[in-house]
Amino acid sequence: MFWTELCFILVALMIGARIGRRIFRDGRRVRRRRDGFYFWPDAFYATD
């Protein structure tokens, strides 16, 4: 029982780390994309 639970916890942690990294990367990409496409045109329109 102990070893099966330990293996299950380790696998769950590995999967969670992978999913967390993917979500973190996507969040950074979305943030950069938002900075590039939404805030820049606003600055250009403000100057015009």
N, C-alpha and C positions, 0 to 999 in steps of 0.2 A: 504493500500500500504506500509506504513512504516513498519508495523510488518512483513509482508510477506518478504520484502526485508531484514529486520534484521535477520529473521530466515534463509533465504537463505544464507546470508553472514556467519552466525554462522556455518551452516552445511558445507559450502565450506571450512571454516577455519579448522574445525575438520577433514574433509577428507584430506585436504592438509597437516595437521600436521601428520596424520597417514602415508600418502605416503612419506612425508619427512623423518620421522623416519625410515621407512623401507629402503629407499634409503641410508640414512646415515649408518644404520647397515650393509647393503650389501657392501657399500664402505669400511667400516672398515674391514669387513671379507675379501674382495678381497685384500686389502692392506696387511693384515696379511698373507694371503695365498701366496701372491707374495713374501713377505719377507721370508717366510719359504721355498718355493719351488724353487724360482729363484735365490735368493742371496746366500743361503747356498751352493748349489752345486758349484757355481762360486768360493766361498771361498775355498772349498775343492780342486777343480781343481787347483787353484792358489798355494795352499800349495804343492800339488803333483808335 
